[in-house]
């Protein structure tokens, strides 16, 4: 996973956004973060740890809280793990200018299994365009899925029924 696109879009001397300073190894309990981002348009940035970076999606209307709602989630560039703790103001003239506030954070469990009942690695789930996970946060708890459709950047995020 690469942070080249993340680095190219930012002016670190002007913005307090974190720079990826170290190689991050995957943890036993991978993390997620949901950030409210009041930029050009208000949206929510949903990020999950996969292979030492935060895979990131912009969700225009927040994460769905019920199984009846499907939301568009647009894939954005990978972010460094340090971004999971970032709150603050990205100054005008910078990419993503506006306020960023953490709404929820926690860990998640990969629940996507193959036909033999074996867990499929998250990196393979991402490449195949179908990720299933159980969020363990203060506000967000339960099974969710991200499903790629149409093109590489367009995904849907849904809350799944409990199994």
BALOBA-1460 file (C-alpha; in Angstrom, 3 decimals):
// residues 163
<rec num="1" residu="x" x="0.000" y="0.000" z="0.000"/>
<rec num="2" residu="x" x="1.397" y="3.373" z="-0.948"/>
<rec num="3" residu="x" x="1.263" y="6.828" z="0.596"/>
<rec num="4" residu="x" x="2.744" y="8.605" z="-2.442"/>
<rec num="5" residu="x" x="-0.599" y="10.170" z="-3.423"/>
<rec num="6" residu="x" x="-1.209" y="11.302" z="0.175"/>
<rec num="7" residu="x" x="2.196" y="13.015" z="0.330"/>
<rec num="8" residu="x" x="1.821" y="14.718" z="-3.073"/>
<rec num="9" residu="x" x="-1.504" y="16.353" z="-2.132"/>
<rec num="10" residu="x" x="-0.291" y="17.953" z="1.103"/>
<rec num="11" residu="x" x="1.801" y="20.945" z="2.149"/>
<rec num="12" residu="x" x="3.113" y="19.701" z="5.472"/>
<rec num="13" residu="x" x="4.731" y="23.044" z="6.360"/>
<rec num="14" residu="x" x="1.276" y="24.667" z="6.272"/>
<rec num="15" residu="x" x="-0.976" y="21.865" z="7.531"/>
<rec num="16" residu="x" x="-0.734" y="19.936" z="10.793"/>
<rec num="17" residu="x" x="-1.796" y="16.723" z="9.077"/>
<rec num="18" residu="x" x="0.471" y="13.852" z="10.090"/>
<rec num="19" residu="x" x="3.424" y="12.756" z="8.005"/>
<rec num="20" residu="x" x="4.057" y="9.030" z="7.897"/>
<rec num="21" residu="x" x="7.307" y="8.876" z="9.791"/>
<rec num="22" residu="x" x="7.682" y="5.159" z="10.325"/>
<rec num="23" residu="x" x="6.777" y="1.853" z="8.800"/>
<rec num="24" residu="x" x="3.681" y="0.541" z="10.504"/>
<rec num="25" residu="x" x="3.167" y="-3.146" z="10.982"/>
<rec num="26" residu="x" x="-0.308" y="-4.594" z="11.014"/>
<rec num="27" residu="x" x="-1.652" y="-5.008" z="14.543"/>
<rec num="28" residu="x" x="-3.462" y="-8.026" z="15.920"/>
<rec num="29" residu="x" x="-6.523" y="-5.811" z="16.318"/>
<rec num="30" residu="x" x="-6.714" y="-3.553" z="13.254"/>
<rec num="31" residu="x" x="-8.241" y="-0.125" z="13.797"/>
<rec num="32" residu="x" x="-10.895" y="2.032" z="12.161"/>
<rec num="33" residu="x" x="-11.742" y="5.704" z="12.485"/>
<rec num="34" residu="x" x="-14.707" y="7.788" z="11.322"/>
<rec num="35" residu="x" x="-13.973" y="11.506" z="10.921"/>
<rec num="36" residu="x" x="-16.417" y="14.321" z="10.166"/>
<rec num="37" residu="x" x="-14.744" y="16.454" z="7.497"/>
<rec num="38" residu="x" x="-16.244" y="19.863" z="6.835"/>
<rec num="39" residu="x" x="-14.361" y="20.694" z="3.637"/>
<rec num="40" residu="x" x="-15.828" y="22.042" z="0.374"/>
<rec num="41" residu="x" x="-18.727" y="19.685" z="1.111"/>
<rec num="42" residu="x" x="-19.495" y="18.158" z="4.492"/>
<rec num="43" residu="x" x="-18.764" y="14.431" z="4.429"/>
<rec num="44" residu="x" x="-17.449" y="11.640" z="6.619"/>
<rec num="45" residu="x" x="-14.085" y="9.954" z="6.112"/>
<rec num="46" residu="x" x="-14.164" y="6.270" z="6.989"/>
<rec num="47" residu="x" x="-10.771" y="4.636" z="7.368"/>
<rec num="48" residu="x" x="-9.778" y="1.040" z="8.117"/>
<rec num="49" residu="x" x="-6.312" y="-0.342" z="8.659"/>
<rec num="50" residu="x" x="-5.087" y="-2.723" z="5.981"/>
<rec num="51" residu="x" x="-1.408" y="-3.693" z="5.810"/>
<rec num="52" residu="x" x="-0.124" y="-0.775" z="7.876"/>
<rec num="53" residu="x" x="-2.023" y="2.073" z="6.184"/>
<rec num="54" residu="x" x="-5.522" y="3.490" z="6.497"/>
<rec num="55" residu="x" x="-7.622" y="2.656" z="3.438"/>
<rec num="56" residu="x" x="-9.999" y="5.607" z="3.152"/>
<rec num="57" residu="x" x="-13.455" y="6.338" z="1.788"/>
<rec num="58" residu="x" x="-15.415" y="9.613" z="1.713"/>
<rec num="59" residu="x" x="-19.080" y="9.077" z="2.603"/>
<rec num="60" residu="x" x="-21.357" y="12.053" z="1.813"/>
<rec num="61" residu="x" x="-24.088" y="11.281" z="4.358"/>
<rec num="62" residu="x" x="-22.348" y="9.362" z="7.155"/>
<rec num="63" residu="x" x="-22.201" y="5.634" z="7.752"/>
<rec num="64" residu="x" x="-25.559" y="3.815" z="7.669"/>
<rec num="65" residu="x" x="-26.969" y="2.912" z="11.073"/>
<rec num="66" residu="x" x="-29.587" y="0.420" z="9.793"/>
<rec num="67" residu="x" x="-29.599" y="-2.464" z="7.322"/>
<rec num="68" residu="x" x="-32.163" y="-0.641" z="5.151"/>
<rec num="69" residu="x" x="-29.745" y="2.112" z="4.095"/>
<rec num="70" residu="x" x="-26.968" y="1.908" z="1.500"/>
<rec num="71" residu="x" x="-24.520" y="4.774" z="1.174"/>
<rec num="72" residu="x" x="-22.064" y="5.780" z="-1.499"/>
<rec num="73" residu="x" x="-18.447" y="5.568" z="-0.327"/>
<rec num="74" residu="x" x="-15.833" y="7.057" z="-2.652"/>
<rec num="75" residu="x" x="-12.367" y="5.569" z="-2.317"/>
<rec num="76" residu="x" x="-9.709" y="8.211" z="-1.618"/>
<rec num="77" residu="x" x="-5.960" y="7.966" z="-1.186"/>
<rec num="78" residu="x" x="-4.401" y="5.835" z="1.550"/>
<rec num="79" residu="x" x="-3.560" y="7.713" z="4.757"/>
<rec num="80" residu="x" x="-0.819" y="7.040" z="7.313"/>
<rec num="81" residu="x" x="-1.776" y="5.292" z="10.538"/>
<rec num="82" residu="x" x="-1.105" y="8.513" z="12.476"/>
<rec num="83" residu="x" x="-4.121" y="10.062" z="10.728"/>
<rec num="84" residu="x" x="-6.415" y="8.006" z="12.979"/>
<rec num="85" residu="x" x="-5.637" y="10.490" z="15.779"/>
<rec num="86" residu="x" x="-5.868" y="13.656" z="13.661"/>
<rec num="87" residu="x" x="-8.382" y="16.361" z="14.565"/>
<rec num="88" residu="x" x="-8.070" y="20.000" z="13.663"/>
<rec num="89" residu="x" x="-8.263" y="22.541" z="10.882"/>
<rec num="90" residu="x" x="-6.647" y="22.028" z="7.494"/>
<rec num="91" residu="x" x="-5.878" y="25.618" z="6.412"/>
<rec num="92" residu="x" x="-7.375" y="27.251" z="3.311"/>
<rec num="93" residu="x" x="-5.334" y="26.680" z="0.190"/>
<rec num="94" residu="x" x="-4.516" y="23.120" z="1.238"/>
<rec num="95" residu="x" x="-6.019" y="19.919" z="-0.121"/>
<rec num="96" residu="x" x="-9.099" y="19.070" z="1.972"/>
<rec num="97" residu="x" x="-9.185" y="22.477" z="3.678"/>
<rec num="98" residu="x" x="-11.665" y="22.569" z="6.552"/>
<rec num="99" residu="x" x="-12.273" y="21.035" z="9.952"/>
<rec num="100" residu="x" x="-11.713" y="17.384" z="10.814"/>
<rec num="101" residu="x" x="-13.245" y="15.832" z="13.933"/>
<rec num="102" residu="x" x="-13.159" y="12.226" z="15.108"/>
<rec num="103" residu="x" x="-16.704" y="10.872" z="15.416"/>
<rec num="104" residu="x" x="-15.787" y="7.323" z="16.407"/>
<rec num="105" residu="x" x="-12.816" y="5.001" z="16.488"/>
<rec num="106" residu="x" x="-12.047" y="1.515" z="17.615"/>
<rec num="107" residu="x" x="-11.028" y="-1.847" z="16.267"/>
<rec num="108" residu="x" x="-12.569" y="-4.139" z="13.718"/>
<rec num="109" residu="x" x="-12.616" y="-7.810" z="12.917"/>
<rec num="110" residu="x" x="-12.459" y="-9.207" z="9.393"/>
<rec num="111" residu="x" x="-15.485" y="-11.494" z="8.917"/>
<rec num="112" residu="x" x="-15.241" y="-12.265" z="5.176"/>
<rec num="113" residu="x" x="-14.918" y="-16.019" z="4.695"/>
<rec num="114" residu="x" x="-14.341" y="-18.238" z="1.679"/>
<rec num="115" residu="x" x="-16.593" y="-21.182" z="0.812"/>
<rec num="116" residu="x" x="-14.634" y="-23.388" z="3.246"/>
<rec num="117" residu="x" x="-15.243" y="-21.019" z="6.159"/>
<rec num="118" residu="x" x="-11.687" y="-19.642" z="6.221"/>
<rec num="119" residu="x" x="-11.157" y="-15.891" z="6.732"/>
<rec num="120" residu="x" x="-9.981" y="-14.150" z="3.546"/>
<rec num="121" residu="x" x="-7.122" y="-11.659" z="4.171"/>
<rec num="122" residu="x" x="-8.272" y="-8.017" z="4.082"/>
<rec num="123" residu="x" x="-5.873" y="-7.113" z="1.281"/>
<rec num="124" residu="x" x="-7.483" y="-9.813" z="-0.895"/>
<rec num="125" residu="x" x="-10.962" y="-8.644" z="0.108"/>
<rec num="126" residu="x" x="-10.035" y="-5.111" z="-0.953"/>
<rec num="127" residu="x" x="-8.644" y="-6.275" z="-4.299"/>
<rec num="128" residu="x" x="-11.769" y="-8.350" z="-4.963"/>
<rec num="129" residu="x" x="-14.007" y="-5.401" z="-4.080"/>
<rec num="130" residu="x" x="-15.915" y="-7.034" z="-1.242"/>
<rec num="131" residu="x" x="-14.898" y="-6.301" z="2.355"/>
<rec num="132" residu="x" x="-16.883" y="-7.516" z="5.364"/>
<rec num="133" residu="x" x="-15.975" y="-6.473" z="8.892"/>
<rec num="134" residu="x" x="-17.382" y="-6.151" z="12.408"/>
<rec num="135" residu="x" x="-16.819" y="-2.704" z="13.923"/>
<rec num="136" residu="x" x="-16.074" y="-2.409" z="17.631"/>
<rec num="137" residu="x" x="-16.315" y="1.289" z="18.428"/>
<rec num="138" residu="x" x="-18.041" y="3.489" z="20.997"/>
<rec num="139" residu="x" x="-20.846" y="4.425" z="18.584"/>
<rec num="140" residu="x" x="-20.452" y="2.015" z="15.691"/>
<rec num="141" residu="x" x="-20.840" y="-1.639" z="16.566"/>
<rec num="142" residu="x" x="-21.837" y="-4.428" z="14.268"/>
<rec num="143" residu="x" x="-21.220" y="-5.985" z="10.877"/>
<rec num="144" residu="x" x="-20.681" y="-3.807" z="7.795"/>
<rec num="145" residu="x" x="-19.661" y="-4.351" z="4.191"/>
<rec num="146" residu="x" x="-17.942" y="-2.229" z="1.583"/>
<rec num="147" residu="x" x="-18.742" y="-3.339" z="-1.957"/>
<rec num="148" residu="x" x="-17.034" y="-2.006" z="-5.066"/>
<rec num="149" residu="x" x="-19.235" y="-1.276" z="-8.084"/>
<rec num="150" residu="x" x="-19.120" y="0.623" z="-11.365"/>
<rec num="151" residu="x" x="-15.424" y="1.681" z="-11.222"/>
<rec num="152" residu="x" x="-12.436" y="1.366" z="-8.878"/>
<rec num="153" residu="x" x="-13.407" y="4.389" z="-6.746"/>
<rec num="154" residu="x" x="-17.162" y="3.808" z="-6.321"/>
<rec num="155" residu="x" x="-18.163" y="1.638" z="-3.378"/>
<rec num="156" residu="x" x="-21.280" y="1.104" z="-1.299"/>
<rec num="157" residu="x" x="-21.178" y="0.821" z="2.472"/>
<rec num="158" residu="x" x="-23.985" y="-1.112" z="4.131"/>
<rec num="159" residu="x" x="-24.783" y="-2.340" z="7.611"/>
<rec num="160" residu="x" x="-25.227" y="-6.091" z="7.475"/>
<rec num="161" residu="x" x="-27.657" y="-8.198" z="9.463"/>
<rec num="162" residu="x" x="-26.104" y="-9.870" z="12.482"/>
<rec num="163" residu="x" x="-25.282" y="-13.499" z="11.825"/>
